[in-house]
Amino acid sequence: MKLIKTEEAVGQVLCHDITQIIKGVTKDAVFRKGHVIREEDVPVLLSVGKDHVYIWENDETMMHENEAAEVLCRIARGENIERGGVKEGKIELFAACDGVLLVDREAMHTVNSFGQMMIASRHGGFPVKKGDKLAGTRIIPLVIEKEKMERVEEAVEGRPVLRVLPFPARKVGIVTTGNEVFYGRIEDTFTPVVISKVEEFGAVIGGHKVCNDESDNIIAAIRELLDEGCDMILCTGGMSVDPDDKTPLAISTVADEVITYGAPVLPGAMFMLGYYGEHDIPIMGLPGCVMYAKRTIFDLALPRIMADVKLTKEDFDAMGEGGLCLNCEVCTYPNCGFGK
């Protein structure tokens, strides 16, 4: 910083806020740090008692906060994300389309651990709407070392911290299992719930099969829906460990890869996910809680699966912390701790 006369400061960058106090009218910064002083600003500065101001001295080894903010924005901003303007070292990021927000937590931790800079975002893995605010980024000091910004950019190795993946059009097949439904003993109240959830993401129902509790029939129904072009299969019912629950066997028979049977989430511990074929078509087994509970494991996994994110066992293992739904009388999901 350098202290100079206000009359000589035109074109220079302020290193501190200038506060104007008018009793009963205002007490606020009339100029913010980082402001480039103009000719018309000089009388205003003098009127608030600033005969001298601290300005930023040009140094080739340092970056002004707004210049460094552009680097930080470049690090944070991935596909389908729009940015706001830069002000006082801050840039906000917004969703450019409907989709699921993905956060590279390792990259975010790397950036934030450097100090003097920060990225604060929503939780990843949840759906967002076009225009939603996703994150704020900021350079903390007025100036920061260029070398530090270069090092943080190298450290993340070109991986954007934030991305939004849109939801492609999907054709969903549903297999309803259970003798009680197949033989008309009770009404199928499970399928309407599943349909409403997938339609939230723009999916269409490509087929619906109702099967008894014979595993061969469930296997045949899944394969028929795949042959009919469905690119996601949802199986309802028969997901417990009871001997007469055959849905897990059917899914594991058809799937080329089973990711998980069971997840550390309540409600939804008996959830199952496998993938079929070279295009990794997801096949899910939905436990009975999906039919009656407001929010379950299905709500946590579905947004990413709908956006063509292939989930791993590690993704499910990490759901334990925050995996307990408190069954609040008034559900505020996703504005709560479930899944976070």
ZANU-209883 format. One record per residue (C-alpha): residue number from 1; x, y, z. Coordinates in pm, 1 decimal, padded with zeros to 6 digits. Example, Ala and Ser with C-alpha at 12.3 -4.5 7.8 and 13.67 -1.06 7.14 Angstrom:
+-----+----------+----------+----------+
| pos |        X |        Y |        Z |
+-----+----------+----------+----------+
|   1 |  01230.0 | -00450.0 |  00780.0 |
|   2 |  01367.0 | -00106.0 |  00714.0 |
+-----+----------+----------+----------+
END
This chain:
+-----+----------+----------+----------+
| pos |        X |        Y |        Z |
+-----+----------+----------+----------+
|   1 |  00000.0 |  00000.0 |  00000.0 |
|   2 |  00104.7 |  00357.9 | -00057.1 |
|   3 | -00037.4 |  00678.3 |  00093.5 |
|   4 | -00081.2 |  00962.5 | -00157.1 |
|   5 | -00270.8 |  01288.9 | -00183.0 |
|   6 | -00630.2 |  01245.3 | -00295.1 |
|   7 | -00588.3 |  01499.7 | -00577.5 |
|   8 | -00308.2 |  01279.4 | -00718.7 |
|   9 | -00498.4 |  00951.3 | -00687.2 |
|  10 | -00703.1 |  00955.4 | -01009.9 |
|  11 | -00663.8 |  00619.9 | -01185.5 |
|  12 | -00533.6 |  00448.2 | -00873.2 |
|  13 | -00696.4 |  00155.2 | -00690.3 |
|  14 | -00822.5 |  00206.1 | -00336.2 |
|  15 | -00686.2 | -00033.9 | -00075.4 |
|  16 | -00965.0 |  00023.4 |  00176.3 |
|  17 | -01331.9 |  00114.0 |  00206.6 |
|  18 | -01422.8 |  00483.6 |  00238.2 |
|  19 | -01719.2 |  00535.7 |  00471.3 |
|  20 | -01956.0 |  00827.4 |  00448.6 |
|  21 | -02161.8 |  00921.9 |  00754.3 |
|  22 | -02452.2 |  01166.4 |  00725.3 |
|  23 | -02653.1 |  01177.3 |  01046.3 |
|  24 | -03000.4 |  01038.0 |  00999.4 |
|  25 | -02932.1 |  00963.9 |  00632.0 |
|  26 | -02653.6 |  00713.0 |  00575.5 |
|  27 | -02360.3 |  00530.4 |  00723.7 |
|  28 | -02213.8 |  00321.7 |  00447.8 |
|  29 | -01914.6 |  00281.4 |  00222.2 |
|  30 | -01921.1 |  00547.7 | -00043.8 |
|  31 | -01631.3 |  00370.7 | -00217.0 |
|  32 | -01521.7 |  00011.2 | -00171.3 |
|  33 | -01170.0 | -00122.8 | -00167.3 |
|  34 | -01064.6 | -00204.4 | -00519.9 |
|  35 | -01246.7 |  00099.1 | -00661.4 |
|  36 | -01055.0 |  00280.8 | -00935.0 |
|  37 | -01059.1 |  00648.2 | -00842.0 |
|  38 | -01208.1 |  00882.2 | -01105.9 |
|  39 | -01179.3 |  01259.5 | -01142.2 |
|  40 | -01535.7 |  01307.6 | -01015.0 |
|  41 | -01457.2 |  01099.0 | -00705.3 |
|  42 | -01199.9 |  01345.4 | -00572.3 |
|  43 | -01451.0 |  01604.0 | -00434.8 |
|  44 | -01647.1 |  01324.3 | -00268.1 |
|  45 | -01333.4 |  01187.3 | -00102.0 |
|  46 | -01239.3 |  01532.8 |  00019.8 |
|  47 | -01591.3 |  01588.2 |  00156.0 |
|  48 | -01557.3 |  01283.8 |  00381.2 |
|  49 | -01223.2 |  01405.4 |  00514.6 |
|  50 | -00990.2 |  01198.4 |  00297.2 |
|  51 | -00708.8 |  01435.5 |  00200.5 |
|  52 | -00493.3 |  01126.1 |  00153.6 |
|  53 | -00583.2 |  00770.3 |  00050.1 |
|  54 | -00406.5 |  00438.7 |  00050.0 |
|  55 | -00370.4 |  00299.8 | -00303.0 |
|  56 | -00244.4 | -00023.8 | -00438.9 |
|  57 |  00110.5 | -00011.2 | -00571.3 |
|  58 |  00158.4 | -00200.1 | -00895.0 |
|  59 |  00368.1 | -00511.5 | -00837.7 |
|  60 |  00428.2 | -00769.3 | -01109.1 |
|  61 |  00435.8 | -01046.1 | -00848.4 |
|  62 |  00088.2 | -00963.3 | -00716.6 |
|  63 | -00266.1 | -00979.2 | -00853.6 |
|  64 | -00553.1 | -00746.7 | -00770.5 |
|  65 | -00848.5 | -00925.4 | -00605.8 |
|  66 | -01068.6 | -00892.3 | -00914.6 |
|  67 | -00802.8 | -01032.2 | -01145.1 |
|  68 | -00741.2 | -01321.8 | -00907.0 |
|  69 | -01116.4 | -01374.8 | -00877.6 |
|  70 | -01126.6 | -01450.6 | -01249.2 |
|  71 | -00870.3 | -01727.2 | -01194.5 |
|  72 | -01069.8 | -01868.9 | -00904.9 |
|  73 | -01388.4 | -01856.9 | -01111.6 |
|  74 | -01214.1 | -02046.2 | -01389.4 |
|  75 | -01113.9 | -02314.1 | -01138.2 |
|  76 | -01463.1 | -02346.6 | -00992.5 |
|  77 | -01679.4 | -02317.9 | -01303.1 |
|  78 | -01752.7 | -02632.8 | -01500.3 |
|  79 | -02009.0 | -02722.0 | -01764.3 |
|  80 | -02357.7 | -02570.7 | -01763.1 |
|  81 | -02269.2 | -02301.7 | -01511.0 |
|  82 | -02308.5 | -01928.6 | -01565.5 |
|  83 | -02122.7 | -01660.8 | -01375.5 |
|  84 | -02204.9 | -01320.6 | -01240.7 |
|  85 | -01989.8 | -01011.2 | -01255.8 |
|  86 | -01680.9 | -00956.3 | -01046.8 |
|  87 | -01700.0 | -00719.5 | -00751.5 |
|  88 | -01458.1 | -00683.4 | -00462.1 |
|  89 | -01296.1 | -01013.5 | -00547.8 |
|  90 | -01631.0 | -01197.2 | -00553.5 |
|  91 | -01800.8 | -01390.7 | -00834.3 |
|  92 | -02123.2 | -01588.3 | -00798.9 |
|  93 | -02210.8 | -01896.9 | -01004.5 |
|  94 | -02555.0 | -02001.9 | -01131.0 |
|  95 | -02708.4 | -02305.0 | -01301.2 |
|  96 | -02738.3 | -02261.9 | -01677.7 |
|  97 | -02995.3 | -02543.4 | -01703.5 |
|  98 | -03199.7 | -02784.3 | -01496.9 |
|  99 | -02983.5 | -03072.2 | -01381.5 |
| 100 | -02790.9 | -03222.3 | -01093.8 |
| 101 | -02511.0 | -03029.9 | -00925.5 |
| 102 | -02188.0 | -03224.3 | -00889.3 |
| 103 | -01917.2 | -03101.3 | -00652.8 |
| 104 | -01560.1 | -03229.7 | -00668.5 |
| 105 | -01508.7 | -03225.3 | -00292.8 |
| 106 | -01139.8 | -03308.0 | -00313.8 |
| 107 | -01077.6 | -03018.0 | -00552.6 |
| 108 | -01284.8 | -02780.9 | -00337.5 |
| 109 | -01090.3 | -02879.9 | -00026.4 |
| 110 | -00765.5 | -02825.1 | -00214.7 |
| 111 | -00867.4 | -02472.7 | -00314.0 |
| 112 | -00997.1 | -02373.8 |  00027.8 |
| 113 | -00691.1 | -02513.7 |  00204.4 |
| 114 | -00463.3 | -02270.8 |  00017.8 |
| 115 | -00596.2 | -01982.7 |  00225.8 |
| 116 | -00677.0 | -01626.5 |  00114.3 |
| 117 | -00941.7 | -01762.9 | -00123.7 |
| 118 | -01266.2 | -01955.2 | -00087.8 |
| 119 | -01542.8 | -02140.9 | -00266.4 |
| 120 | -01872.7 | -02196.7 | -00085.1 |
| 121 | -02139.9 | -02401.7 | -00261.6 |
| 122 | -02462.1 | -02593.8 | -00223.4 |
| 123 | -02438.9 | -02962.2 | -00146.4 |
| 124 | -02364.9 | -03170.7 | -00453.0 |
| 125 | -02580.4 | -03456.7 | -00573.4 |
| 126 | -02907.4 | -03262.8 | -00558.3 |
| 127 | -03119.5 | -03131.8 | -00846.6 |
| 128 | -03106.0 | -02762.6 | -00934.7 |
| 129 | -03315.0 | -02540.6 | -01159.6 |
| 130 | -03190.1 | -02304.7 | -01426.8 |
| 131 | -03092.5 | -01976.9 | -01261.0 |
| 132 | -03038.3 | -02124.0 | -00914.5 |
| 133 | -02741.0 | -01981.9 | -00726.8 |
| 134 | -02485.5 | -02259.8 | -00685.9 |
| 135 | -02180.8 | -02103.9 | -00527.0 |
| 136 | -01992.7 | -01794.7 | -00429.6 |
| 137 | -01619.6 | -01748.4 | -00475.1 |
| 138 | -01399.2 | -01483.6 | -00320.1 |
| 139 | -01040.4 | -01368.9 | -00292.9 |
| 140 | -00996.2 | -01257.1 |  00068.5 |
| 141 | -00721.0 | -00989.5 |  00051.4 |
| 142 | -00709.9 | -00693.3 | -00185.1 |
| 143 | -00400.7 | -00836.1 | -00352.7 |
| 144 | -00265.8 | -01189.4 | -00368.2 |
| 145 |  00051.4 | -01347.4 | -00502.6 |
| 146 |  00034.7 | -01447.9 | -00868.4 |
| 147 |  00244.0 | -01750.6 | -00786.5 |
| 148 | -00017.0 | -01866.6 | -00535.4 |
| 149 | -00294.7 | -01848.3 | -00793.0 |
| 150 | -00079.2 | -02041.2 | -01037.7 |
| 151 | -00013.6 | -02309.6 | -00776.6 |
| 152 | -00379.1 | -02358.3 | -00689.1 |
| 153 | -00471.5 | -02383.8 | -01056.4 |
| 154 | -00206.0 | -02650.7 | -01103.4 |
| 155 | -00316.1 | -02835.4 | -00789.7 |
| 156 | -00668.9 | -02903.7 | -00915.6 |
| 157 | -00525.6 | -03037.4 | -01243.7 |
| 158 | -00793.4 | -02887.7 | -01463.3 |
| 159 | -01082.6 | -03053.1 | -01277.3 |
| 160 | -01366.8 | -02805.4 | -01235.5 |
| 161 | -01492.0 | -02789.5 | -00879.2 |
| 162 | -01855.4 | -02756.4 | -00987.7 |
| 163 | -02056.4 | -02900.2 | -01276.7 |
| 164 | -02423.7 | -02925.1 | -01365.2 |
| 165 | -02528.9 | -03230.7 | -01563.5 |
| 166 | -02865.9 | -03203.9 | -01741.4 |
| 167 | -03126.3 | -03478.3 | -01730.1 |
| 168 | -03146.2 | -03657.5 | -02066.4 |
| 169 | -03478.7 | -03794.7 | -02186.6 |
| 170 | -03528.4 | -04136.7 | -02031.6 |
| 171 | -03761.9 | -04425.6 | -02099.8 |
| 172 | -03828.1 | -04600.1 | -01769.8 |
| 173 | -03959.4 | -04952.6 | -01729.1 |
| 174 | -04135.6 | -05057.6 | -01408.2 |
| 175 | -04165.4 | -05412.5 | -01277.2 |
| 176 | -04420.5 | -05447.6 | -00998.2 |
| 177 | -04377.5 | -05768.5 | -00801.5 |
| 178 | -04587.7 | -05949.6 | -00544.0 |
| 179 | -04859.0 | -06212.9 | -00547.7 |
| 180 | -05094.0 | -05976.1 | -00365.7 |
| 181 | -05086.2 | -05728.9 | -00654.8 |
| 182 | -05056.1 | -05986.7 | -00935.1 |
| 183 | -05368.5 | -06171.7 | -00822.3 |
| 184 | -05562.9 | -05851.8 | -00757.9 |
| 185 | -05587.2 | -05894.3 | -00381.7 |
| 186 | -05476.5 | -05535.9 | -00316.4 |
| 187 | -05445.0 | -05218.0 | -00520.0 |
| 188 | -05101.3 | -05128.7 | -00656.6 |
| 189 | -05019.9 | -04805.4 | -00470.9 |
| 190 | -04643.8 | -04834.6 | -00528.7 |
| 191 | -04628.1 | -04771.6 | -00903.4 |
| 192 | -04800.7 | -04427.4 | -00898.3 |
| 193 | -04543.2 | -04303.7 | -00644.4 |
| 194 | -04252.8 | -04420.4 | -00860.5 |
| 195 | -04403.2 | -04268.9 | -01174.2 |
| 196 | -04445.6 | -03929.0 | -01007.7 |
| 197 | -04083.4 | -03927.9 | -00890.5 |
| 198 | -03926.0 | -04011.6 | -01227.4 |
| 199 | -04155.2 | -03774.7 | -01415.3 |
| 200 | -04010.6 | -03488.4 | -01206.9 |
| 201 | -03692.6 | -03540.9 | -01410.8 |
| 202 | -03866.9 | -03548.7 | -01748.2 |
| 203 | -03873.3 | -03927.1 | -01786.5 |
| 204 | -04149.8 | -04117.1 | -01964.1 |
| 205 | -04280.7 | -04462.0 | -01874.6 |
| 206 | -04178.5 | -04707.1 | -02144.9 |
| 207 | -04352.8 | -05010.6 | -02002.4 |
| 208 | -04503.3 | -05164.7 | -01691.3 |
| 209 | -04504.0 | -05533.6 | -01600.1 |
| 210 | -04679.1 | -05693.1 | -01301.5 |
| 211 | -04533.2 | -06023.2 | -01180.1 |
| 212 | -04597.9 | -06278.2 | -00911.0 |
| 213 | -04322.3 | -06376.1 | -00670.3 |
| 214 | -04149.7 | -06618.1 | -00904.7 |
| 215 | -03794.9 | -06507.0 | -00982.8 |
| 216 | -03809.7 | -06644.5 | -01338.8 |
| 217 | -04109.7 | -06425.3 | -01414.6 |
| 218 | -03939.8 | -06116.8 | -01270.4 |
| 219 | -03626.2 | -06189.8 | -01474.7 |
| 220 | -03835.1 | -06228.5 | -01790.0 |
| 221 | -04018.6 | -05899.7 | -01722.7 |
| 222 | -03694.4 | -05707.6 | -01676.9 |
| 223 | -03550.8 | -05849.8 | -01999.1 |
| 224 | -03867.9 | -05772.0 | -02193.1 |
| 225 | -03853.5 | -05407.9 | -02086.7 |
| 226 | -03486.1 | -05390.2 | -02184.9 |
| 227 | -03572.3 | -05539.0 | -02524.5 |
| 228 | -03843.2 | -05274.8 | -02562.2 |
| 229 | -03583.0 | -05000.9 | -02530.7 |
| 230 | -03617.3 | -04894.3 | -02168.0 |
| 231 | -03296.6 | -04733.5 | -02041.3 |
| 232 | -03380.8 | -04760.7 | -01672.8 |
| 233 | -03559.9 | -05039.2 | -01486.3 |
| 234 | -03729.0 | -04996.1 | -01149.5 |
| 235 | -03844.2 | -05302.9 | -00957.9 |
| 236 | -04088.2 | -05252.0 | -00672.0 |
| 237 | -04153.3 | -05497.1 | -00391.9 |
| 238 | -03989.4 | -05817.4 | -00276.6 |
| 239 | -03667.2 | -05649.5 | -00163.4 |
| 240 | -03628.2 | -05789.0 |  00188.6 |
| 241 | -03421.6 | -06091.7 |  00292.3 |
| 242 | -03731.2 | -06308.3 |  00340.9 |
| 243 | -03706.3 | -06639.0 |  00149.5 |
| 244 | -04008.8 | -06552.2 | -00064.6 |
| 245 | -03869.3 | -06215.5 | -00175.6 |
| 246 | -03711.0 | -06290.2 | -00513.4 |
| 247 | -03649.8 | -05944.5 | -00663.2 |
| 248 | -03280.0 | -05920.4 | -00557.4 |
| 249 | -03210.0 | -06256.5 | -00719.7 |
| 250 | -03378.3 | -06143.1 | -01041.1 |
| 251 | -03182.8 | -05815.8 | -01053.6 |
| 252 | -02850.3 | -05985.1 | -00984.0 |
| 253 | -02924.4 | -06240.7 | -01256.4 |
| 254 | -02992.9 | -05978.7 | -01525.6 |
| 255 | -02738.2 | -05714.5 | -01423.0 |
| 256 | -02380.8 | -05742.1 | -01542.6 |
| 257 | -02262.1 | -05554.0 | -01234.0 |
| 258 | -02425.9 | -05520.2 | -00894.0 |
| 259 | -02314.4 | -05202.9 | -00717.8 |
| 260 | -02494.9 | -05251.5 | -00389.2 |
| 261 | -02765.9 | -05445.9 | -00215.8 |
| 262 | -02814.3 | -05242.4 |  00098.6 |
| 263 | -02725.5 | -04882.7 |  00180.9 |
| 264 | -02656.7 | -04691.8 |  00506.6 |
| 265 | -02971.4 | -04483.0 |  00469.0 |
| 266 | -03297.1 | -04489.4 |  00662.3 |
| 267 | -03555.2 | -04518.4 |  00517.7 |
| 268 | -03417.2 | -04734.5 |  00237.6 |
| 269 | -03159.5 | -04977.3 |  00373.4 |
| 270 | -03272.4 | -05258.4 |  00138.0 |
| 271 | -03214.5 | -05058.4 | -00183.0 |
| 272 | -03039.0 | -05235.8 | -00471.2 |
| 273 | -02860.3 | -05102.9 | -00778.0 |
| 274 | -02706.8 | -05288.0 | -01068.9 |
| 275 | -02605.7 | -05198.3 | -01424.6 |
| 276 | -02677.6 | -05386.0 | -01745.1 |
| 277 | -02496.9 | -05389.0 | -02079.2 |
| 278 | -02235.8 | -05171.3 | -02241.8 |
| 279 | -02445.8 | -04858.3 | -02184.6 |
| 280 | -02470.9 | -04921.2 | -01809.8 |
| 281 | -02849.5 | -04925.8 | -01793.4 |
| 282 | -02943.9 | -04892.8 | -01425.5 |
| 283 | -03166.5 | -05155.9 | -01268.3 |
| 284 | -03293.8 | -05065.2 | -00922.9 |
| 285 | -03474.8 | -05259.2 | -00656.2 |
| 286 | -03689.8 | -05024.7 | -00447.5 |
| 287 | -03775.1 | -05122.6 | -00088.6 |
| 288 | -04130.2 | -05081.7 |  00036.1 |
| 289 | -04052.6 | -04757.7 |  00222.2 |
| 290 | -04038.6 | -04573.3 | -00112.9 |
| 291 | -04414.1 | -04630.4 | -00137.3 |
| 292 | -04508.2 | -04464.6 |  00193.1 |
| 293 | -04217.0 | -04255.3 |  00326.3 |
| 294 | -04188.3 | -03895.3 |  00208.2 |
| 295 | -03817.1 | -03921.2 |  00129.7 |
| 296 | -03586.8 | -04223.5 |  00108.6 |
| 297 | -03265.9 | -04354.0 | -00042.0 |
| 298 | -03441.1 | -04338.3 | -00379.5 |
| 299 | -03457.6 | -03958.1 | -00359.1 |
| 300 | -03085.0 | -03937.4 | -00282.4 |
| 301 | -02971.4 | -04167.3 | -00563.4 |
| 302 | -03222.4 | -04081.0 | -00836.2 |
| 303 | -03100.5 | -03731.1 | -00939.8 |
| 304 | -02749.1 | -03851.2 | -01019.4 |
| 305 | -02866.5 | -04169.1 | -01186.9 |
| 306 | -03109.3 | -03965.5 | -01398.7 |
| 307 | -02816.6 | -03747.6 | -01508.7 |
| 308 | -02618.3 | -04053.6 | -01624.4 |
| 309 | -02378.0 | -04050.9 | -01331.0 |
| 310 | -02266.4 | -04407.9 | -01267.2 |
| 311 | -02274.3 | -04452.3 | -00892.1 |
| 312 | -02020.6 | -04666.8 | -00709.1 |
| 313 | -02027.9 | -04859.8 | -00383.9 |
| 314 | -01815.3 | -04582.1 | -00234.7 |
| 315 | -02089.7 | -04331.2 | -00319.9 |
| 316 | -02335.0 | -04533.3 | -00113.2 |
| 317 | -02089.8 | -04598.4 |  00168.8 |
| 318 | -02049.9 | -04220.8 |  00207.3 |
| 319 | -02424.3 | -04172.0 |  00257.4 |
| 320 | -02416.6 | -04290.4 |  00618.5 |
| 321 | -02347.5 | -03945.5 |  00762.8 |
| 322 | -02668.4 | -03757.2 |  00693.1 |
| 323 | -02841.2 | -04077.8 |  00588.0 |
| 324 | -03099.4 | -04068.0 |  00865.7 |
| 325 | -03429.3 | -03902.7 |  00775.2 |
| 326 | -03591.7 | -03755.3 |  01087.2 |
| 327 | -03945.5 | -03794.1 |  00946.0 |
| 328 | -04033.2 | -03437.3 |  01032.3 |
| 329 | -04403.2 | -03360.1 |  01061.0 |
| 330 | -04358.4 | -03095.8 |  00792.2 |
| 331 | -04111.2 | -03220.4 |  00530.5 |
| 332 | -03875.8 | -02949.7 |  00404.2 |
| 333 | -03651.2 | -03174.4 |  00191.8 |
| 334 | -03409.2 | -03090.1 |  00033.8 |
| 335 | -03375.3 | -02796.2 |  00273.1 |
| 336 | -03278.8 | -03024.3 |  00560.2 |
| 337 | -02993.0 | -03248.3 |  00669.1 |
| 338 | -03109.3 | -03566.2 |  00492.5 |
| 339 | -02840.6 | -03682.4 |  00253.0 |
| 340 | -02594.4 | -03410.5 |  00357.0 |
+-----+----------+----------+----------+
END
